[in-house]
Amino acid sequence: DPTELIYVIFHERTHQLFFRKNEATFNENAAVLLGTLTSLEFLKKEFGPQSAEYGTQMEKLGDIIIFSEYIDNFYNELNVLYSKNISDEGKLNERDVLFQKHAALFNSSIKPELKILFKSFNRQEINNAYILSYYRYYGKVHIYIKVHQKLGSDLNKTLAFFKGAASSKENPDNLIDNIIKH
């Protein structure tokens, strides 16, 4: 799949353009978004908007947004659980219920919507590390795409925003929330 190589190049190039120390989730989610959007622009220019390559990358973007919201909700529910003032045994029992709930949700509602990516998510045993690994790369993309939309879907403005957020003294999440709300 040539779209994957093109995406990886642009994803890694994003890391060369900016990096925020100790903010792996911000860095990776921004790189996923910008790598995907930049590869879309490249494929559109090189192959045209009616090309199979461009269509494939659009489907991947759709999958990323769908999965991003799912994994963000899953991760946040685990965070709420682990912050509860209950016994470790109680947390483990509730965690198992959450794992089962989200596995069923994935199979019934998420997987049928996916076109290309993440379809095999449910093939591996769900555990905290597995959820965290997906969250680090995809947990905020469904929010970050809203920044792009607020900026008129202008790739240059979106890149400048995230580059500025990476170098700002303010928490990137606050900057993102602020631009989305206004």
Protein Blocks (a to p, Z undefined) as FASTA:
>chain_A
ZZlmmmmmmmmmmmmmpccehilklmmmmmmmmmmmmmmmmmmmmnopkbmklmmmmmmm
mmmmmmmmmmmmmmmmmmmmmmpccdfklmmmmmmmmmmmmmmmmmmmmmmmpmkgoklm
mmpccdfklmmmmmmmmmmmmmmmmmmmmnoopaklmmmmmmmmmmpmbdfklmmmmmmm
ZZ
